[in-house]
């Protein structure tokens, strides 16, 4: 228990320290008072942990001193601002980060329990589709560049085909491994944060309700209404935990992400893109295969650029032409380098 109580006290003091820095960075905005109040609430939580330590005879901690990581994050908050540091601050148990998400802008404050969390629905599907399009684009550009580079160095179709297959496999498995590790680490961090929120909700429900009311008030709700809604939410532990995760941590507990799902999705998307410039060499050889490879890659780049415009909001034609230009430059560059190396080595 000693370690748990001291660690909890330290986390609350760390949160208080960072809240005050965020509050200073938000000077002159409505968010300034929110984060100052959250800092005071964190200090009260720390005092409760001190009281627990007194009851059990545990040696009380000395004055709080931020560690190196916290000082670095604090300095970055001062330099870059809280919005850019949102993911890091959320990972360090700084609540209220949902105020900086685009989903929070332009949405009405929930006025009843059924409305809480509604804006988070269907966000995951859009994010998955966007990731798939980017995965296809990565595979397409990287393998097309590899194939064209080898084609510049040699005219042997078997060598080009072997290089393309190797590029597809190496890239796909590398992407899958990286995505698995990334998603696994992210999920563990999110689960830890939600676990801490669950423990605090069980031990200090009223303090959690007060923090949630502050966030609702910062979004435009009247203080009394915010408090009433927060009290209603806290009355249902499961619903309360879900809401606290969404509103305080900016997390959707239903969409923490699957490491294996992300890995296989990344592998499949990359392989699908990498297969496009490789297909001609499965059925043709020589210049015919090269010309078909260039034509299919150009068409695919154009299509991917247009698809990406759905997420960027840019004009579809401009997005398609930009992607075609970037991919063409990459392919032409590797072809020229391959040609030069082929002549030198030959």
C-alpha positions, 0 to 999 in steps of 0.5 A: 500500500505504501508505494500505491499511496505515495505514487498517487500523491505524487501523481496528483502533485504532478498534475497540479504542477502541470495544470498551473502551467497550462493555466498560465499558458491559457492566460486571458481565455475562459480555459485559464480558470478551468485549469486553475480550478483543476490544479486546486482540485488535484492539490485537494486529492493529494491532501486526501492521500496524505491523510490516508498515509497519516492513518496508516503511520506511513512517513509523509512525503516532503515538498513536491519537486517535479522530476526531469520529465515533468520539467521538460514537459512543462517547458514545452507547454510554455514554448509550444502551448497546451494544444500541441502538447495535448497527447503528452499531457493526457498521458501524464494525467492532465485532464480536460484535454478534450477541450483541445480536440476538434470533436469538442468544437461546434458541438452542443453541451450534453443536457441529459445522460443519453447525449453524453459521448454521442459525438464520439460515435462513428469516429473510429470507422473514419479513422480506420478508413483514413489509416487504410488509405495512407497505408495503401499510399505508403506501399504504392510509393515505396515499392514503385520507387524501389521497382523503378530504381531497380529497373533503371539499373537492370533490364532483367525482369526476373531481378525487378520482380524479385526486388518488388516482391522483397520490397512488398514483403519487407515493407508490409511486415515492417509496417505491421510490426511497427503498428503492433508495437505502437498500438500495444503501447498506446493501449496499455497507456490508455488502460492505465489511465482509465484504471487510475480513473476507476480507482479514484471514482471508487474512492473519491466520487464527489471530487471526480464529480466536481472536476467533471462539472468544471469541464462542462462549465468550461464548455459553456454550461452554467455552473449549476447545470454542470454540477447537476449533470455531473452528479447524475453521471457519477450516480451510475459508476459504469456510465460515470467512468465512461464519461470521465474517460471521454471528457477528462482524458479525451479517450473513448473506452470502446475504441482503444484500438486492437494491436493485432487488428492494427497490425493486420490492417497495416500489413494488408493496406501496405501490401495492396498498395505495393502490389500495384506496380508489381503486377505488370512484372507478373505477366509481362517483361521488358519495356512493356512491363515497365510502361505498364508499371508506370501507367498503373502507378500513375493511375493509382497515385491519382486515385489515392490523392483524390481519396485523401482529399476526403480527409483533408478537405482539399479540392479532389483534383488538386489533391490527386495532381499533387500526389501524382507529382510527388510520386512521379518525382520519387519514382523518377529520382530513384530510376535516375539513381538506379540508371547511374548505378547500373552504368557505373557497376556495369 
